[in-house]
Amino acid sequence: MVVSETIELETRGHAHMIDITAAVAEKVEASGLRSGTATVFCPGSTGAVTTIEYESGALSDLQRLFDEIVPPDRDYAHNLRWGDGNGHSHVRAALLGPSLAVPFAERRLLLGTWQQITFIDFDNRPRSRRLVLQIIGE
């Protein structure tokens, strides 16, 4: 069986990170499925989904990593073509990826103790985001 849901978010952009674990867990619980896989997908090319310990130090470390390997002030061909200044946002999102699959059993996500599902909006402006959640199982 497949259950499709959405998660609505308002973001600040600029690598704004949001813990969406509780929202995903709530949708899995409500799905009526006992075990399977929940996939979170971001339609859009400047957002990404990952897991991390959602703690200020780890979040800061991840932000610093992206600033070091894909700095916003570098020249990007995308910016030359479109003039929107978010070339770095597309590259960062492509590195991390738009989706994440998490197994669940007994209607509970099988995450590690310090592991949270995190959405990151890399765009250079605030956005309204709608994430797609597909819950597949029995």
C-alpha positions, 0 to 999 in steps of 0.5 A: 500500500502507498500513502502520499502526504505533504509537509508544508514549511516556511523557510528563511533560505540561506541554508535554513535547517528545519527538523522535520522528524516529528512531522514525518513520524506523525504522518507515518503513525497516521498512515495505518501502515505497520512497517515499510519505508517513508521517503521524503522528497523536496520538489525543487532544486535548491532544497535538500533532505538529510539526517543529522544530530539536530544540535546547534554545534552539528548544524553550525559545522554543516553550515561552515562546511557548505560555506567552505566548499560552495561559497555564495560569493563565488562566480557561478555560471547559473547566476550569469544566465539567470541573474538570481544569485542562487547558483551556489544554492543549486550546487549545495542542494545537488551535493546533498540530494533532494530525498531521503528514505527511512525505514519504519516498523511498528509505525515508528521510524527506525532512526538512531538515538541522535538522528533527526530528519532535516530539511535544508533550504539553500535558496537565497531568499525565504520560501514556502516549501511543500515536501512530498512524503510517500509512505510505502508498506503493509 
